[in-house]
C-alpha cells in the first residue's frame, strides 16, 4: 500500500483495558522506557539539571512492580515533568553542538582569509 492509498478500514480507538489512576502512572513510565532509547540515568541528569532533586533510588522506584518493596507511585504530573526535563536537556545539548559547530566554521573562515 502506498502512502497515498486510503487504509482499508477507518481508524478506531483501542478499548480501555485498565482503569487509569493519575496518581499511579508507573506502568506508562515503564512502557515509555521500554519502547524508547530513554535511559533512567539520562532522566535523572535531566531532572537534576532542571532543579529536581531526583535520586537513583526514586527513579528505580518508578520502574519496579507495585508489589515490590521499592515501589513508589509516579503521578501523571511527575511523568510529564520527567519527559519535559528530558526534552529540555536534549535541546540544550543540541544547541551546544550547533554553537560548537558554528564556532568551528567561523574559525575555519577566519583562518582561510588572507592576512592584510
ZATIMAR-109516 format. One record per residue (C-alpha): residue in one letter; x negated, y, z negated. Coordinates in steps of 0.25 Angstrom, whole numbers, padded with zeros to 4 digits, always signed. Layout:
BEGIN
aXYZ...
This chain:
BEGIN
x+0000+0000+0000x-0006+0013+0004x-0005+0025-0005x+0006+0031+0004x+0016+0020+0003x+0026+0021-0008x+0026+0010-0018x+0035-0002-0016x+0043+0002-0029x+0045+0014-0038x+0036+0017-0050x+0043+0013-0063x+0038+0015-0077x+0034+0003-0085x+0043+0000-0097x+0038+0004-0111x+0033-0009-0117x+0030-0003-0130x+0034+0007-0140x+0025+0019-0140x+0021+0025-0153x+0014+0038-0150x+0006+0036-0163x+0001+0023-0159x-0005+0024-0145x-0018+0015-0147x-0012+0005-0137x-0012+0016-0126x-0026+0021-0130x-0031+0007-0129x-0025+0005-0115x-0032+0018-0111x-0045+0014-0116x-0044+0000-0109x-0039+0006-0095x-0049+0017-0094x-0064+0019-0096x-0062+0027-0108x-0072+0023-0119x-0068+0025-0134x-0082+0031-0137x-0079+0042-0126x-0065+0044-0132x-0072+0047-0145x-0082+0056-0139x-0071+0064-0132x-0063+0065-0145x-0075+0070-0153x-0078+0080-0142x-0064+0085-0143x-0065+0087-0158x-0058+0074-0163x-0066+0066-0174x-0064+0052-0167x-0071+0041-0173x-0075+0028-0166x-0066+0021-0177x-0054+0029-0173x-0056+0026-0159x-0057+0012-0162x-0044+0012-0170x-0037+0016-0157x-0042+0004-0149x-0038-0007-0159x-0025-0015-0161x-0015-0009-0170x-0017-0022-0178x-0032-0018-0180x-0036-0012-0194x-0044-0001-0186x-0031+0003-0178x-0027+0018-0179x-0015+0023-0171x-0018+0032-0160x-0007+0043-0157x-0004+0048-0143x-0009+0061-0147x-0023+0055-0150x-0023+0047-0137x-0020+0060-0129x-0031+0067-0137x-0041+0056-0135x-0038+0056-0120x-0039+0071-0118x-0052+0071-0126x-0058+0061-0116x-0053+0069-0104x-0059+0082-0110x-0073+0074-0113x-0073+0069-0099x-0070+0083-0093x-0081+0089-0102x-0091+0078-0096x-0087+0080-0082x-0088+0095-0084x-0102+0093-0090x-0106+0084-0078x-0101+0095-0068x-0109+0106-0075x-0121+0098-0075x-0120+0095-0060x-0117+0109-0057x-0130+0113-0065x-0138+0103-0057x-0133+0108-0044x-0135+0123-0048x-0150+0119-0052x-0152+0112-0038x-0147+0124-0031x-0156+0133-0039x-0168+0124-0036x-0165+0124-0021x-0164+0139-0020x-0177+0145-0014x-0184+0154-0024x-0185+0169-0021
